[in-house]
Structures are given as C-alpha cells and as structure tokens.
Amino acid sequence: MEAAVEQKYTAYFEGKLRRAHDKDYVCVALSAKLNLSDRKIKSLFAKKKVKIKSNLNKDEALRIAKKFYHCGMILRVSRTKRKLEKSIVQKEVSLIETIDQYDYSEIFAGKCPKSTLSFGYRVGLVLNLLLTFILPLIYLSLVALIVYGLYMYFTVLLPQTVEVTQGVYYQIILKISPPLIGFLLLAFLSKPLFASYRERPKLLLKRSENPQFFDLVEGIANYVGCNKPALIYINNDANASASFYKGINGFFNGKMVLTLGMPLVNGMSSQQLSGVIAHEFGHFTQRGAMRASFLINSINSWLYSRAFEDDLWDEKIENLREKTDLSFWYTTLGMASFGIALVRYIMRLLFTLSIRSSFYLSRRMEFDADSYEAAVAGSEVFKETSLKLRLLNIAQMEAERINDSSYEKSFKLFEDMPTVIADIAEQLDIRVVNDVKTKMDEIETHVWDTHPADNERIKHAESLERKGVFLLKIPAKAFFENIKELNRKVTYNYYAKYLYILNPKKCMVKNNQIKP
C-alpha cells in the first residue's frame, strides 16, 4: 500500500473579521499580541486576499489560524496537496471558519483596578445610615401619639365630657368627631406599613435568543468582580440600572438584576455600552456601601410615598365632603383632611432631610462606579459616553413629543421607538450638540445634587488614565440576534403598560410614516 504524503496547507486572509470586531481593534491586537509592525499590518488589508503563510502541516495551520482568530481575524486554510481524506480537512477548516464567538477569558484577562473608600466616605456612610433609621422612628412616634390620644380620649376625656355636656346633638359630636378623625389619621399613617408598591412591568431578555450579549455581560461582571445578573430586563428608557434581585432577598444573597434601555443599545457603540454596564456593576463591588444605599433609598422611597403620592383616603374624604349637606359631617371631614395634610407636611420635611443627607453618599458612589467604567471602556471614551447619554435623553423627549402629536392628530404611533430615539440623537443639529457640550463643561456640582457634574466626572475618569480592555467600537446592536423584534416588543410594552393605550398594535406604523 502506497504511503500517504503529508498534507500541506496555506493560510490566507480574505478580509473576514470576527463578529463585532472592527479594523481598529484588530490592528491594535495584531501589534500587541503578535508584535507585527505597522507596515505589515497595513499590508494585510491592502488586498482582498493576502497569503499569511504556506507549506504548513495541519497542526501548524490550525495554530496560526487560532493566533489570528484571537486578534479578531478569520483565516481561510487551503490544502496545497491532496493526500488526506477530504472530509477530515473540511472538518478542520470549517472549525476555524465557523467559531464566531468571543474569548472573553482573554478579553477580560487580568485584574480590574479596584477603587477604595476613603475614611471620610465611610464615616459619612455610617452617619447617613443612623440618620435614615432615626427618621422612621419619628414616623412611628406619630402613630404611637395618635394611638395614645385615642386611648386617653376614650378612657379619660369622653366620660368627663359627656357628664358636663348638655344636649344630645353636642354629645353626638363629641362622641363621633374626635375618634373618627383619629382613626382616619391612624389608617392613613398605618397603610404604608402593610402596603406594597408594584414596579412598572419590564421585558425579560432571554439568553437563548441573545447569547453573544449575555456572554459580554457576564464577562464584564467577572472582570469588575461582582455577581453576574440573575435577570436582564429591557425597556424604552435611555438609561440603565442595576438593583438587588427581588429587593430584600437580593440584599442578603447579593443577587442583582440589570435593566437596560434599548435606546442605548441602538444608539451606542459596543465600547460605550460595555462601559455603561461596567458602571452599573461597579456599584455592586462595594457590597457594604451598596447595601447601605439600598436601605437608605428604600426608606427614602417609603417617606416619599407618604409625603407626595396621592392616596385613596384623600379622594374618598373629599368626595364625602362634596356630597354631604350636613355641617357636622362637613366640619368633621374637613378636620380629618387638615390632619392628613399636616401629617403629609411632616413627612415631607422628614423626606427632605433624609434625601439631602444622602446626596453626598450618592455622589461618592457615582465616582466609584465611574472608575469601573473607565477600567473597562477606557478613560478617553468616558467623555464620549457621557455626551451620548445626554443626547439620547434629549432625543427621547423629542421622540415622545413627535409621537404624542401624531397620536393626537391621527392615532398613529412609531412601531420602533428605540430606533427613532437613536436616529434623532444621531441627527441632532450641531448647535444643539455644542450647547449640550457647553453646559456639560460649565455646570457645577451643588450641595443638593444627587450626581456630580459631568465635567467633574469626566476629569476624574481621565485622571485615572485607564486604557480599557474592551476596545470594540462597532454598533452595540450587533450583539443582538433579534434587535428589530426586541425594539418592537419594548415599544409595544411602553405603549400598553406605561401609557395605558388599549390595543396599541392598531396604531403602530412604520417609523417613516410619522413626520416631525
């Protein structure tokens, strides 16, 4: 039997790059990982087909193809002699050409620079926590005071008053009005102890439909040093956030959820979006501070609901006052309304004191999270991302204005709001963009600001001089297999669950059918 001659291969580059890799990233990677000169790198892109190396055996061909693959390039390996079984060769070559996924263990290799909490920050955190816990005690004291007042009325004041009061009418007033007012106030104050508040519904993003994006998110989480999100939600806001999974449960087990606005996906580069995600995850690296922030924000939200949100009790009392013709009931209900208004005023003062005391903590946490954004996307990109966020928020307001006007005139709505927002942000007048840049440079941080001014955050990020580890600048939406479908789902959910439009599908039309 004739001995088989060893098969030889030649590796070619035909301009094909791995998914979500661009030329700039590949050039940097070739220089850093393979030590290729600028002239050599330039020659690789000079022709449609460039020979990398020839006369290679199978192992050598695979090895060199993998080296270039990790730099973002996909090589084609061709046989120079035909002695091996065709099926074996095709299998090996196919393996090289079709592995179109990221090696996040390599992209996010190394240790992420960690920020440290200053002594002053730690002291402020402890003091803020103590103050925040004192405020609900004041609230509970109000409840206890009303209970004690009712007790004293029924056991001491009522028996004495009835004995000295003449007339059935006045006795009825004294027996009914004070306890009625007291019980109404007690019910108003006690309701938040048992009430639960529902969040607006968000759409769940599935890993099975978007594996590339989930791999990216988990790679960022591993690099930053926090737990990967238990769930990822999407909505129509030009914003992103991370929070504890199932509230108090996540507080104890450390699990979190990521909420991502699809306008960011449609309007940002992959590098910018990865920085935004790293920022949100950065909050969870300081676990003690994040838990303290959760407690503080939960109490603040609770105080806010009692201070500002409309309550059914207010509406019912006002409706009863309008319907009654009896001066007795009108006066009694009026006194109850006055008591509730007084309690709201007290709660407003408590909320204001609490929220203002936590602003320093909030600003310090933003600086801390910014350092992780710079570590992932690079300090130089931080300014670009900050500007893009501002422009997308302006675009969102403009898109909503156009949409509202169209709905009022013809009952027509955009079918893809995230794309509209991204397009408007991209096409904003240069004067608007320059005005935003000027304001970002000029606005200063005030004592009562929850976030530091943009210029201070940019200076802080640039002072860190982070090169970043995720350098891909292609559109972030390239990571999503079904971006158009997701945009439409988010848009429908926004109309149905946020704007409460019945059957919005009847109104949704192609974006180009609605004019500004």
Protein Blocks (a to p, Z undefined) as FASTA:
>chain_A
ZZddddddddddehiacehiafklmmmmmmmmnopafklmmmmmmpmbdcfbghiafklm
mmmmmmmmmnopacddddfbdfbcfklmmmmmmmmmmmccddfklmmgcjdddddddfkl
mmmmmmmmmmmmmmmmmmmmmmmmmmmmmmmmmmmmmmmmmmmpgcjklmmmmmmmmmmm
mmmmmmmmmmmmmgccdddddddddfklmmmlmmmmmmmmmmnopacdfbdcddfbdcdd
dddehhlmmmmnopacddddfklmmmpcfklmmmmmmmmmmmmmmmmlmmmmmmmmmmmm
mmmmmmmpccfklmmmmmmmmmpmbfklmmmmmmmmmmmmmmmmmmmmmmmmmmmmmmmm
mmmmmmmmmmmmmmmnopklmmmmmmmmmmmmmmmmmmmmmmmmmmmmnopacfblmlmm
mmmmmmgcfklmmmmmmmmmmpccdfklcbdcfklmmmmmmmnopgbjalcfbdfklmpm
klmmmmmmmmmmmmmmmnopghkllmpccfklpcZZ
